[in-house]
Amino acid sequence: MCCLFGILDYKNRFNTKQKNKIISLLSVACEARGTDATGIAYNHNGHLSIYKRPLAAHKMRFNIPDVNLIMGHTRMTTQGNEKYNFNNHPFYCKIGNTEFALAHNGVLYNDITLRKTEKLPETIIETDSYIAVQLIEKQKRLDFASLGYMAERLSGSFTITVVDNDNNLYFVKGDNPMCIYHLQEAGIYIYASTEEILKKALWRIPYRFGKPKKIELEMGEILKIDRHGKMEKSEFDTSLLSAISYYSHFPYRHISISSERKTKSPCQQEYIRQLKSHASFYGYTDDMVDMLLDEGYTTDDIEEMLYCGVY
């Protein structure tokens, strides 16, 4: 449970001091969903800048220059030690002349599998979210098509935000929450992972914005807001997201490769064989059991799934 947040001041109505104040108060409100690390990304003079630290938002000291778009993230660690700052959000990538930063709220379960099947390079970044960056990078472009390609291959829970060096802001809506307000009178878009957090932040921000209009965004939609505030939408297939939903019933466990499969003593091999046979009665294939083991689930975890009726 992390929090995505940010603002797009497309009419440039607010000065630098005011925007720093807005982001500071918005990020602190987002601490409700994560205090392990905080990060922001913004485009300045045609280049993307990222500032992130393994600190709670209220301990951050933002010094954002005169920019119109700021994308942020507060983190609750699930995978990848936040003390190593490269594990924290947002993540940077460059494809040709396009720079972008990506932030993710949720937990992805098939990052190890995807790195193998998609033949993606190894990385020192331990966070499951970084696989989304690599999938986009593989497409050699940032657009609706590459974002859809990425989203359709992710298994787990997610909503993702992306900002590029042309001040385009993308929302990729999986099954995790997102609330976006358009404050047309003020010429600003402002967002957070939940409406409760967004309302709390707006109540504390000492500026008049006018009446907000909520931007509806459904699971399977990609929203792009450009530097002028113009919106455009696309869609992606959510069948994988729905099909693997049984993962979400169990606490996330991550081991590089499950010791259950590394050791492979004769006794363990026989136990796994029996487990697969038993799992088949519940509709699990051998490959599905192997994937669960590769993602760090133990044989006990898988048995619990079967006995609890999560399949």
Number of C-alpha atoms within 10 A of each C-alpha: 18 24 29 29 27 24 23 26 22 22 15 16 12 19 13 15 12 14 23 19 17 21 24 21 20 27 30 20 24 31 22 14 19 19 22 20 26 31 27 26 28 26 25 17 9 13 14 21 18 17 16 21 20 23 17 20 27 15 14 18 9 15 13 19 14 17 19 22 26 24 26 28 32 35 28 22 18 18 17 18 16 22 13 12 15 19 22 29 31 28 23 20 16 17 14 8 9 16 20 27 25 23 31 28 26 21 24 24 25 19 22 21 13 18 16 11 9 12 10 15 8 10 11 8 17 19 21 20 28 22 22 23 20 19 21 21 18 15 15 14 17 18 13 19 15 16 26 20 18 21 28 16 19 24 23 23 23 22 24 22 24 24 28 25 20 16 24 20 25 23 21 29 23 27 18 18 20 26 20 23 20 21 18 16 12 19 18 22 22 24 24 26 23 18 16 12 23 22 17 14 21 17 11 12 17 12 13 10 15 12 12 16 12 15 14 11 18 15 19 20 20 24 21 22 19 19 17 14 19 10 13 12 14 14 18 20 15 19 12 14 20 14 12 17 15 13 18 15 11 13 10 15 14 18 13 10 14 20 14 17 16 10 10 13 11 9 9 14 14 12 14 20 13 12 18 20 14 14 20 14 10 13 11 15 14 15 10 15 19 15 17 18 23 23 21 21 23 17 19 10 15 19 14 13 17 18 10 10 10 15 16
